[in-house]
């Protein structure tokens, strides 16, 4: 889980009402982290605290959008889409997992890891852009229908592979740390005849890998060894084939290489701009999976 959970003046964008709300959100999340470390208080307190965080965050989104409209901020439509994604997809999916797992430590860690990462990036990049001190990194957006079709295809493919229900957590995943343990990250490079390149990224939470491979291969996987890494590499290529109709329509791309990456290397994918396709899924009872394409 990210360590940055305390308010710092570097998060101040210079609009008092927005800065006060951001500081309050950090305070709420900090208390939730402390509660999650106290097993005696964890379940009930986290349930109430998360409900409060959600209500406060949604009120803040509305207030921030009203401010952007009042100053004629040109980036409002994209910024609102990010708020809508958090409100309509991410928070409901995280809440569903929390209830299904009775506010387990793992479910609360998923909630906190994603929310902390989202707050950090959203404030430092998207909210700074409101004041002209930066620019949005969400460029090259795809139409909603195209993005929805891609998410539906990958969701069905993950369900078939993992034999579990799959839910879309975010259609604007920004590299947030969703894992409670280690991760496996693969980068698949595809080349066309004109030398243009298409890159796919698959990121799997350790628990998802071990539980899925144990079922598929009928043996008990306890760690991310070479066999597990090789098996997920093959499965990633099979998932990628399902996505060809959505992402390789105009050109004939051939797989050049499939590399295993560290999580740090993967996160650098988001340094300059976010990939136009960036999805995060939860697989019921098993873990999380992210997919990006650029």
C-alpha positions, 0 to 999 in steps of 0.5 A: 500500500502507498506510504503517502497518506498524510496531507502535505502542502505540495498537494495545495493547488491554491483554491481554498475550498478545494484544498480544505476538501482534499485535506479532509479526504487525506485525514479520513483515509489516514484514520481508515489505515489506522483502523485497518491495522487494529483488528479489534475495531477493524470491521465496524469502524472501517464500514462506517469510515468508508461510508463517510469517505464516500459521501464526502468524496462525492460531495467534493466532486460536485463542488469541484465541478461547480468551481470548474464551471464557474471559471470556464475550465476547458478540461471540465468534461474530461475531469468530470469523466474521471469523477464519474468513473470513480463514483459509478464504477470504482467505489461501487466495485470496491464496496461490493468486494468489502461486503462480500468479504465481510470487510476482510483485511485484504478487501480493505487494503484493496480499497485503501490502496486504490483510493490513496493512489487515485487521490495522489495522482488526481490532485497532483496532476488533474487538479493542478491542471485546473489552475493552469499549473499543469495539464491533464495526462488523460489524452487520446481518449477513445469513444465510450462505446469502443472502450465499453466493448473492449472492457466487456470482451476482456471481462468475459475472457477473464471469467472464462480463464479464472472461473469466477465473476469479474467486475470492472473496477475502473475504466480510467486506471492510473497505475494505482497500487491495488495489490496486497502482495506481489504482482506479475507484469507483462508487456507484449509488443506487437509490430506492424509492417510499417514498423508502428508498434502496439503495446499491451500490458497485463498486471496480475495480483499474486493471489489471482495468479496462484488461485487461477493456476492451481485450478487450471493445472490441478496443482497447488501453487504457493509462490510465483515461481518460474512455472507460474510466471511462464504459465501466466505469460502464455495465458496473457498472450491468449487474452491478448488474442481475444482483444485483436478485433478491438485494437488491431482492426486497421493493420496486421500486427505480429507479436514481437516479444513478451517481457516480464516487468517489475511493477516499478517499470510498469508504473513508468508507463504512466509518466507522461500520458495515460494509455488510451485504454486502461482498465482494472478488474476485480475477480471475485475471491481471487484478486485483481488484474489490470490491462493497458494498451497504447 
